[in-house]
Amino acid sequence: MEAGGLQERQEEFIAETGLDFSFIFVLSEGASGNPAVVEDVVAYADRIGSPDFPILAGGDGTVADATPLSQIAHPEICVFTPEFEIVECFEGHGGTDEAFDVIRSHAGIE
């Protein structure tokens, strides 16, 4: 899924479930292919419509070091609890739908 569609998906999921939910998007590469820096995040946020979820520069490998995400496969997505514990991670297209299913299950919404 193109990140530009995440704002709408986020709003739909919140309306459906009533959960306090937000994507946190990590940009690992800038448009040049170099590791993402703050300027890349600003340009990317503008490109996808300035969503209300945070977009972080993750080009330094911190995300890969702290999570099961490789930052090699695209897209990758993890589900976190409100306490930022990792519930499950996915890679590839379709991961958002799988993640939403895990969130529903974890919240007791079937």
N, C-alpha and C positions, 0 to 999 in steps of 0.2 A: 504494500500500500504506500502510495506517495504520502509523505508527511503532511502535505497540504490538506488531506482529508481527515486528519486526526482530530482537529477541533470539532468538526461535525460529529464524528464517531463518539468523542468524549461527551458532548452534550446529549446525544441520543442515549448513551449508556446511563448517564446520570438521571435523565428523565425516566428511563425504563426501570431502574433499580432503586432510585432514591439514595444511592450511596454517595458519600463524599469521595470523589474520584478525580484524579488528574494524571495525565501522561507526564512523564519527565523524559524529554528527548535529548539524546546525547549525539552530537555531531562529531564523528571521528575524523573526517577529512573535509578540507575546504574544497572549493571548486577547482583549485589548482592540483588537487591530489595530495597536497602536503597535509601534515597533521593540522586539525582544526584549531584555530585561535579565536579570540573574542570577535575580531572583525568578520570572520566567516560566519559566526553565529548571528551577528546583527544582519548581515546580508541574507542569510538563509531565512531568518524570521520574517524579514520583509518579503522575500520571495513567496513564502507560503501563507501570507496574510496576517502576520503578527498574532499568532495564537495566544491564548491566555495561559497555556502551560509553559513551564520553563524549558528553555533550550540551552544546553551546556556544551562547552567545548571539551571534547574528550580525546583529543589527539595525542595526549601525553602517555596514554596506556593505563591511566589510573583505573578506568572502568574495567578494563580487561583484568587488571590485577585484583580488583575487589569483588568481582562477580564471575559467574560461569561464562559470561559473554566473551567471545573471541575478538570482536571487532573486525573479523575477517568476513564472515557471512553477513549478508545484508538482505532483509532487515533482521534484527534480533530484538527480542522483547522479553522482559522479566516481569513477573508479578511480585509486588512487595506488599507486606502487611503495613498497617499504619505505623508500626514500629520499625519499618524498613528492614524487616527480615524477608529474605527471598523465599517465595513459595515455590515457584517453578519458572523456568526459562524456555523460550522457543526460538527457533530460527527459521527463516524462510517466509514466503508469503502465506498468509492464512494464520500466522501467529497471533494476530490481534484477536481474531475470533476465538482461538483456543484460550488465550489469556482471559478474555471476558468470561468464558465458561468456568475457568478456574476461580476467578474472582466471585462469580455468582455462588459457586459451590462453597468456597471458603466463607462467604457471608451467610450461608444457609438459605440462599435463594435458588430454587431449582426450576 
